């Protein structure tokens, strides 16, 4: 899936929270943007790929179509009813799905040419161990694509957005903001921008399910750069996306300096993409 079809991405994105399968299909179409990013970074021959934290497996299905071999692992077997079904629907070679721990990968040293980590590391309890394991299973000169967002940013906080532009996580801290969001989702879902059916957090709260905060690693630009270096990686490319609000309201000279402003950068950077090598 190398052709970016924005209409299809938006269409499947609108219904991605209906089920794990719907989200996998959305990820399949969105994966074209990741493949384009890799191509722009000079990575066109993917070789042997590991999707390290595949979730429902939609991106894994796409990478299986474009690589020599694609292996996809996740702590939970969410891919069983989503990724496997999508792979059958697409009719391609399909990835090899397996339930495994990214902090203790069941692969030999140097097994892969490319490791994909898309919106995963923030959910890992020991990000340093996770990165070291990635480096271990990469061949010398292999590449890692790493994507995440600072936990203070609107996209990195992983909580539904309120109708009123109030960021509770900045005022109350992570723990209280999570508890407040759950209470509001359970008792006053109309306070959020998204309708209940379109957000997994809201639907789970409405069903009265026990909510466990799975944002284990509080990512900042500084601590992520530090962990990348400590794991023995060399940075090939770093792309930091500044929030649309900042780009619309702040002068250009200040927008350019945002990555160098402590704390403020972790609020105003909404996405971070890296290409690393070992």
Protein Blocks (a to p, Z undefined) as FASTA:
>chain_A
ZZccfklmmmmmmmmmmpmklmmmmmmmmmmmmmmmmmmnopabgojaddehjknommmm
mmmmmmmbdcdddfbfklmmmmmmmmmmnopnopadddddfklccbdehkbfbdcdehkl
mmpfblmlmmmmmmmmpcehiacddddddfkbmklnopacdfblcdfklmnojmlmmmmm
mmmmmmmmmlpmbdfklpmklmmmmnopacddfbfbccdfklmmmmmmmnopacfbdcdd
ddfklmmmpcfklmmmmmmmghklmmmpcbdcddddZZ
